[in-house]
Amino acid sequence: MLEDEVVAYAREKGKHSENRTAYRHGYEGSSVVLGGQKVQVEKPRVRSKSEDKELPIITLIHFQEEGLLNDTVLKRIINGISTRKYKNTFDDVIEKGRSVSKSTVSRKFTKITEKLMNDFLNRPIEDDFPIMMMDGAHLCEYLVVVVLGITKEGKKKILGLIEGSTENSKICSDLLQSIIDRGLDTNEERLFVLDGKGLHKAVKDVFGDKVHKQRCQIHKQRNVQKYLPESKQKAIKTAMYKAYIEFDYDEEKKKLILISRELEFKYPMVYQKQ
């Protein structure tokens, strides 16, 4: 294919042609992306007759585009192929193939995901989110605070995240401010579903009195369970779940009050902690 393009410029090799626009100028080492690998090739060079400058080989430029290579690396690693075994996933590793070693694939995967993550975390906020949820998620030894937005249509979207050691109000405030800087309208009233004093303080510091706050039901269930004897945990969890899924507000409140009275009578320590 490269030679075909050279022929279009300089005509057949060894044959004189008045119509040629360029002449051959030897070869140099280069590489192309082929089959998820980088393969060394000899690049033919041509120079313009009229301007005496080297002309680009468009086919080579096309095959040097690393988008396909990056897609291959990303897809295989995300689907569980380790960097150590990446090379083994090819039916045939080309003799002069490169970019398939463990270290190269690892660096490429890190670079690709870093760019994707930066693009994701810095994208403009365009939708309106009348409901937002905020919580800390533990990933191994890390704690990541995540903000999830819910649109009027009920679609959930991750709006931002930040790494921290705790759900510290300063960290959470910085996260919320970054979402505002990306376009979130602060003039709209919205409901925040969250748990933890740091999260509540952050929301109040950033949004003031323009938000309504509700404790997360899952956190509430967990907080109650951890103070109960193991034999009673499942029954109370089920009772709280049945109350929460009630469609009628008064009926839900009635059931929760009954649970609260039972806890106050049988397990006063649980009631005091809530």
N, C-alpha and C positions, 0 to 999 in steps of 0.2 A: 504493500500500500504506500509506503514511503517512497519507493522507487517510482511508482506510478505518478506520484505528484511531481517528482523531479523531472520525469519525462515530459510532463505538461509544461514545465518551465523551460527545460533545455533540450527537448526532443530526444530521439534515440541516441544512446551513447555510441560514439564513433562515426556518426553520420552528420555531415554538415547540413545545417538548416538556417536559412536567412530569417525564418519566422520565430526563431527562439528568442525569448526575452531574458534569459539568464544562462549562465554556464556553471558546470559542476566545479565544486571546490573541495573535493575530498570527503573524508568522514571524520567523525569524532564520537567518543563514547557518550551514551545517554541512557535513559531508562523509560519504560512505559509500564502502565498498570495493566496486568493481564491475569485473569483468573484469581483475583484476590491477592496477587503478589506483585512485587516490582521486579521487572525483568530487564536485564541489560541488553541494549541493542546498539548497533552502529548507526548513528544518525548521518544521513547524506546531507551535504551542505551545498547550497547554490547561491550564487551572487548575481545581482542584477547587472545587465549589460549597460543600461543607461545611467544608473546612479552609483554603480560600483559599491553596492552595499549588500550584506547578506539578507536573503529573503526567508521569511518564516515558513516552516513546514507545518501546515495547518493540521494535517493528520497526526503528527507527533504531539502537537499541543493538546489535541483532543484526547489522545491516549495517555497523556501525562496527568490528566485531571484525576485527583485522588479521591473524589467523592465516592466512587464505587468501592475503592479499597477501604475507605473509612466506614462505609455502610456494612461491608462484609465483616470487618473487625467488630463493630458495635453489635451487629446481629448475633454473631457467634458467641461473644463473651456474655451478652445478656441472657442467652439461652443456655448458659451453664458450661460452655467450653472454657477450660482454664487456659491462661496464657502459655503454660507449659505444654499443653496438648494441642494448641492452635495449629501447629504445623502438620499434625497428624490428620487433620480434617480434610486435607486436600487429597484428591484422587492421585495427583501426581505433582510433586514439587519440582518445578522447572529447574534445570541444572543451574542456571544463572539467576534463579529467583531470590529475591531479598524481601525484607520486611515481614518475615514469618517467624523470626526467633522470639523467644520468650520476652526478652528485654525490649525489643522493638515494638512488639504488640502491646506490651504493658504501657510503654510511653505513649503510644498512639491512642490507646483506649483512654488513658488519663486526660490527654489533650482534648479528645473529642468530647468526652463527658463534661469536662470543665467548661468548654464553650457552650454546650447545650444547657448546662445548669445556669451559667451566667445569663444567657439569652432568656431563659425561662424566668429567672428571678428579677430581671430588669425589664420585662415586657410591660407595655402600658396597660393600665387597668381601665377597661372601657365599659364593662357591664355595671349595672347597679346591683348591689347585694344587700337586700333588706335584712338578711340574717347572716351572721358571721359566727364561726366557732373557733375557739383558740385553746390549744392544749399543748402539753409537752409530751413528746414521744421518745422513749428510750431505745437507742440503737447501740447495742453492746455497751461500751463505757461512755457513750455520748448521750447528751440530751438535746433534742431538737425541738424548738417551739414552732408550731405550725399554725397558720391562719387559714381556715377554710371558709370560702364564701358560698352562699346559696342564693341563686337568682330567683326572681319571681316565678319562674317556670319550674323551680325545684332542682335545677342542675347545680352540682357541686363542683367547685374549682379551687384548687390550691392557689392562694394569692401570694403567699410568701412563707419563708422559714428562716430560722436563725439558730445557730449553735450556741449553747451555753451550758454552764454547770448546773444551774437551777432555773426555775421559772421566775427569775429576778425581774422586778418591775421595770428597771432601767433597760434591760435587754428587750423585754416585751414592748416597751414604749418605742424603742428604736425600730423594732420590726413594724409596728403599726405606722410610724411616721414614714417609713420607706414606702409603704403601700399607698399612703396619702400622696407622697411626692410623685408616685407613678400614675396618679389620676383619680383615686377614690374620692368621691364627693363627701365632704364632711358636713354639709348642710342637711343631708338626709337623715331622718331618724331611722335607727336600726336596732335590731335585737342581737345582743351578744350572748352566746351560750358558752359558759366557761366554768372553771373551778380553780380555787387557789387564790390566796390574798394578793400575790404578785400580779396575777392576771387582772384581777378586779381593779387594782390600783392603776395599772398601766392604761386600761380602757378609760378610766375616769380622768387620768392626767391628759390623755390625748384628745378624747372626744367630749369631755365635760359632762353636762347633763343631757346631751342630745341622744343618749343611748338608753335602752332598756336591757337589764341583765337578768339572766336566768341560770341557775345552777345546772350543770350537766347531770342528767338522770343516771348515766352510767357511773359517774364518779360518786353520786349520792348512794347508789346501791353498794358500791365497793366500800365506801366509808362506813356504812351501817354494818355490812357483813364482817368486817375485820374486828369488830367489838363483840360479835356474837359467838356463842359456842358452836363448834363445827356441826353439831346435830341440828341446829336451828337455822343455819345459814341459807340452805337451799329453799326452805319454806318461806322465809322472809323475802328472799330475792324474787321468788315466783309471785308472791303477793304484791310486791312493789311493781313488778313488771305488768301484772294484770291491771293494776290501777293506772299505770302510765298510758296504757293503750286504750283506755276508755275514751270514747269520742265526746262524751258529755262532760263538761268541766265540773259541774256540781257532783256528778257521780264519782269522778276521779278524786275530787277533794274529799268526799265522804270516805272512800276506801283508804286514802292516805292517813286521814285522821284516826281511823280505827287501828291502823298499823302503828301509828305514833303512840296511841294510848296503850296498846299492848306492850310496846317497848318500854314505855315509862313505868308500867306496873311490874313487868317481869325482869327487865334489864335496864335499870335506871342509869347505869354508867353509859350505855349506848345513847340513851335519850339526852343526857347532859352534854355529850360530845357533839351532838348534832345541832 
